[in-house]
């Protein structure tokens, strides 16, 4: 591992953590709040690729597990990994990996539409679906109802995916950043 790439990984971990300072929006009918940190997960995968993007998310989750209050609302500690949000948290590194894998595979042809589609499929649909299923098990709710209630996240998550795709495409067009991101894909 190159030291430069580890610095990028640490910076992405910090970006995800800083997004936790933006307060979560609690919903009265579902125990999982609306958070902005998903954008950081999407950006980790799409900017750093499968290896370093996933590593940045894993480091973030390890910090949370150790008690750092980095999740939205100042939550942290191992208790969040047994609560209703556990499915979403477990899916964070998996989503980052899958987004990064597709980014590494199709880096030369990424434009806004492709980047947005990758983020929506692996960062919105998969994350929300698995997170809702696990939430249903944890709170003893019928899975169909948990999935139905998690549709509440869809409009905001599509906006977050669009924001992440716009940021990524803008950075892809920068020659210096594009060269760095190509090196990360190897």
C-alpha positions, 0 to 999 in steps of 0.5 A: 500500500502506498502512503499517499493512498492511505492518506486518501483513505483517512481523508475519506474516513474523516469526510464520512465522520464529519457528515455525522455532525449534520443532525439526523432526521428522526421519523415517528413511524420507523426507528432508523433516522434519515442521515446524510452519511450515505453520501460519504459512503457513496463517495468513498466507493465512487472516488476511491474504488473498491479497495480504498473506499471499502477500507475507509468505510471499515475504518469509520465503522471501527471507530464507531464500534470503539465508541467514537460518536461519529454517527449522526446524532452523536451515536457510537459504541457497539450498541448501535451494531445491535439496534435497528440501524445494524443492517444499514451499517453492515451494508455500508462497506458492502455498498462502498465495495460494490460501487467501487468495483463497478467504478474500477471496472468502468472508470474510462466510460463513467459519465453522470448517468452511469455514475448515478446508476451505479450509486442508485443500484448498489448504494440506494436500492441494495443498502435500503433493501437489506437495511430494511430487512435486517431492521424488520428482524431486529424490531420484530416487524413483518419484512414487507412492512419494513420494506414498505416503510423504508420507501420513505428514504427513497426520495432523499437517497436519490437526491443524495445519489445525484449529489455524489454523482455530480461531485464524482463526475466533476472530480473525474473531469479534473486531470489531476484528480482523474489521474489519482483516481485511475491509480487507485483503481489498479 
